[in-house]
Amino acid sequence: MAGNTVINLLDLDREGLAAFFVARGEKSFRATQLMKWIYAHGVTDFDAMTNLGKALRATLHDGAAIRLPEAVSDDISADGSRKWLFRLDDGNCIETVYIPEDDRGTLCVSSQVGCMLNCSFCSTARQGFNRNLTSGEIIAQLLLAARALGQTPSGPRIVSNVVMMGMGEPLLNYDNVIRAMRIMLDDFGYGLSKRRITLSTAGVIPAIRQLREDCDVSLAVSLHAPDDELRNQLVPLNRKYPIRELLATCRDYVGEGRRRVTFEYVLLAGVNDTDAHARKLVNRLQGVPAKVNLIPFNPFPQTLYKRSPAARIERFFGILNHAGIVTITRRTRGDDIDAACGQLAGRFHDRTRRRNRNRKEIQVART
């Protein structure tokens, strides 16, 4: 096999690994053996995989690899949150965040280098876009975080929840994200339940419909406005997939039962945080099994937005809560290390030139 393309085995789910081994004259159960080594034991050295024969290990060395990004930085917030900057093979860097809580440990995972969308309040989006992450680059974030946090097969599950809420729009990297989430769900991978994996989207409606069929994990939608006119400004994707159609798709996604869609709503002072906005939001969500996460805006360099005052956030919360909508005001975590919601930026080459355009727009707005 020398001279062939070396396959990163992290790019393959169990089905893909089984096909990989069968194509090399091995039994398909080798896939589960390999997954146990990688995801249960954190072993990435083929020579340490002692239940694989020497000939098979030599074959793996010849045509396969387990490639992991390099941790460029590892920052810990005063509140215990932790952010890693991972360098990929091509030199681009992405960010991954761990948020510890009393009853869970949540890992915020990136799906793209930058973001294809251009949401005006998000640092990642304002930085532009380079490329999609591979399945291996997505799942490697979980593997490296678990290793850094000291998670062991016999110990407590330190990373108990995963949210696809890092850099990028997951549903615009559909196949790679689905494959990575299947590894997270696999009993021979990380064995997480569907309710402990949340995919956050700005509202790519066809992909939401497909997600329901392929991998119906928990769904979060970045809403941020109660009407199309305002959402068009904040989330430009809304021009293609307006709110009415998006909410209908969300209703179909959860169907009948106790499940809810989480709607994320970043509160921007004087922009989307008035009583009128709150009442419009209540009306919009009628008939939708919904939970609303109110998120205080987390500032980043060159932004024109400001965080809503605490009293205004409390007032907005009260209107939704009084209307019977399950509402949570998210506590800001990791903002002292730029790890809070909307602050992730990474380090990468922007192929869209959006970064320069946004800087020029800001300069004009300030003159």
N, C-alpha and C positions, 0 to 999 in steps of 0.2 A: 504493500500500500504506500510505500515511500513515494513522495512526489505528488500524491493526491492532496486535495484540499483538506486541511485539518478541521474537524468538526468540533465545535464547542458543545460538549454534552449538556451544558446547562440550557441550551436552546431547545432541548427535546423533552416533551412530557413522557409519561410512561408508555403510551402508545408509540410515540416516535422512537424511544429507546429500544422497545421490543423489536421494531422494524430494523433498527440499526444492528442489533445483535443477530437477528435471523439472517440478514443479508450477509453476515460474516460467518455463517455456518454454526452459530451458537443457538442455544435454546432461549425462548423469549423471557423465561424467568430471570435471566441475567439482568433484565431491566429493573426488577424490584430489588435485587441485590445491590446494584449500583446506587439506586435511589436511597436505600437505607444508609449506605456509607456516606453519601453526600449530605442528605438533608436531616437524618437522625443523628449522625455522629460527626458531621462537619468535616469529614475526611475528603480531601481533594487530590491526594497522592495515590496513584494507581498501585504503587508497590506496597502500600499499607492495607490494601483491600485483600485480606488474606484468604477469603473464600473464593477468589477468582484465581484460576490456574495461571502458571507462569506464562504459558503460550498466549493466553487471552490478555494478560497484562502487557505482554510485548506488543500485541496487536493494537491495544489501546494507545500505547506510547507512540506507535507508528502513525496512526491516522486520526487520533482524537486528543482532546485536551479538556481540562476544566479551567477555563480562563475567568479570572476575577478582576474587577476594577481595582485600582490602587487607591487607598485612603490617603488623600492629600492633607486633609485636616479633620480634626475631631474635637468639636467644641461642646462644652457642657454649660447650660444655662443655670442661673441662680435657682430656678424652680425645678431643676432636675432634667429638663428636656435636653436632648442631645442631637447635634446635627453633624453629619458627615459630608464632606465634599469628596466625591469619588471621581478619579480620572479614568476615562475609558481608553481603549486601545488607540483611538484616533486623536487623542489629546484633549478632546472636549471633556468638561466636568459637569456632573450633575449633583444635586443635593438630596439627601434623605434625612428624615427627622424621626426621632423616637420620643414619645410623650408618655411618661409614666403617670399612672393614676392609682388610687387605692384599690380598685377592682379590676384593673386591666393595664396592659402595656400596648400602646398603639404605635405602629410604624407607618409613617407617611411616605409612600413610595412614588418615585417619578416614572413616567412612561415615555417621555420625549426629551430630547435635548432642546430646551426652550419650549415654545408653544406656537402652534399654527394660528391660534386665535389671537385676538387683539383686545381683550377686555381691558378697559381703560384704568381700572383700579388695581391691577395685578402686576407686580414687579416682573414675574416670569414672562408674561405676555409682552410687556413693554421692551424686553430685551431681544425679542425676535425668535427665530427658529433655525435649527440646523438639520436635525433628522429624527426619525423614530428610534427608540431603543429596541434592541433585540429582546427576545424572551429571556435569554441568558443574562442580559444586563439588568433586566427587571428583577428576576428572581435572585440574582447575586446580591442585590441590596438587602434582601431579607437574610440571606445566608451570612453576609458580612456583619450585619447588625446583630444577629443572634450570637455570632461568635464573639464580637466585641463586648456584648453584654453578659457573656458567660453562661449562655443557655446550654444545658446539657440534656441528654436523653432521659436521665433519671431525676433531673431536678425540675423545679416549677417552670411553667411556660412563661418566660419573661415577655416575649412578643406574643400576645394573645389575640391581637386584632391587627388587621392591615387595612389601610385606606389608600386607594389609588387617588390621592389628592396632591401629589407632589408636582413637579414640573410637568406640564403638558396636558393635553386633552386625551384621556385614555381611549376614547371611542374612535379617534382618528388614527390609532395604531392598533386596530381591532384584533387581528390575528395573533400578534405577539403578546398582547395583554391577556387574551383568553388563554393562550397556552401557559403563560406564567401563572395565572390564577388557578388553572387546573392542577399545577404542581403544588400550589399552596393548599388546595383542597384534598389532594390525594393522600390516602392513608399512609402511603410509603413516601410521601413528600413531607409537608408540614401538618397535615391532618386537621386543618382549620375547618370550621363549619361555614356554610354560606352566609350565615348571619353575622359572622365575625370578619367578613371581607366586604368592604364598601367601595363601590366605584362611583366617583364623582364626575359628572359631566356638565358641560354648559348647555347640553340639549341637542345632541345629534340624533334626531328622531329615528331614522331608519336603523341605526346601530342599536338604539335602546330596544327596539322591537326584536332585533336579532339576538341581543343579549338575553332576553327573556327565554328564548328557545335554547341557547347554547350554554349559559352559565348564569342562572338567575340569582346572583349575589345581591346584597343590599344595595339600593340605589340612592344616591344623593344628587340633587340637581342644583346648580348654581343659578339661582333665580334673580335676586338682587333688585327687582323692580316689579311693581304690580300691573304695569301696563306696557304695551308695545312701544309707545313713543319713547319712554325713558329707557326701557331695556335695550332698544336699538342703539342708544348712545353708550350704555355701559357694557353690553354684551352684543357685539355686532352680529354674531351668529343668529340672533333673534330675527334678523331681516329675512333669513331663509326658513327658520323654524319658529314661527310666532307662538306666543304664550298659550293661546287656546288649544292649538294642536299639540303642544308640548304637554300640557296638563292632561289632555285626553289619553296621550300615550302613557303617561305616568299611572293613570287609573288602570289602564289595561295591564301594565307591568305587574302591579301587586295583586290585581284581581280581588276576589272576595276573601275575607278573612281578617286576620289581625295585623298584617304587615302594613307598614307605612313607608312612603317616600320621604326622605329628609330634604327639605328645601333650605339651601344656604342663602343667607341674606346679609351681605356686608353693609353696615350702616355708615353712610357718608353724610357728614354734616351739611344740612341745607339742600341735599340732593334727593335723597330717597327716604328720609327719616321723619317726615311729618305725620301728624295724626291722620291726615287725609290719605297718605300713602298706606298707613297701617290698615285703615278701614277698607281701602281698595283691595289690599292683600287678603283680608278676611273674606271679602266677596269672591275674589278669584279662586280661593281654595275651597269654597263650598263644594261638597261632594267628592273631594279628593282625600284619600287616606293620607294625611300629612302630619309631619312633625317639622317645625321651623327652628333652624339654628340661627340665632341672631349673632352676628360676628362684628365686634368693634373693629373698625378699619385700622389696619396696621400700616403706618406710613413707610415710604421708601424714598430714596433720593429722587428729586425732580418731579415728584407727584404734585398735582394741584389740589388733591382732596385732603380733607381733614376728618379726624374721628369725631363722631357724634358725642356730645356731652353725656355724662353718665345719667343725668336726669332725663334726657331725651330718649336714651336707650331704654330706661326703665318705663317710661310712658308708652313707648312703642310695644314693649313686652306686655304691658298691662292690657292694652287694647286687644292684642291677639289672644292672650290668656283668658280674658273675660269672654271672648267669643267662643271659647271651648277648644281652641287650637293648641295642641301640645307644643309648648315653646320653651326653648332653652337659650339663655344668653351664654355664649361660649366664653370661657375665661381665657384671656390672652396668655399664651404660653410661648416661651422661647424668644420673645421679641428682643431681648438684650443680645442675642446672637443671630438676629435676623432669621429666625426659624419659624416665625409665626405665619399664620395663614396669609397668603398673598405676598410674602416677602422673599420667597425662594428665587434665586437668580442664576446660580451656577456660574460657570465660566466657559464660554463657547463662542465659536465663530458664527455670527448671524448671517445666514445666507439670504435673508429677505430684505436686508437694509432697513428694516423697520426701526431698529434702535436709533439710527441717525435721523430718520424722519420724525420720530417721536421727540427727540431732543430739539429739533428745529421748531416743532409745533409748540413746545413748552416755552421756548425762548420768545416766540411771537406772542403767546398768551400773556407773558409777563411784562411785555413792553407796552 
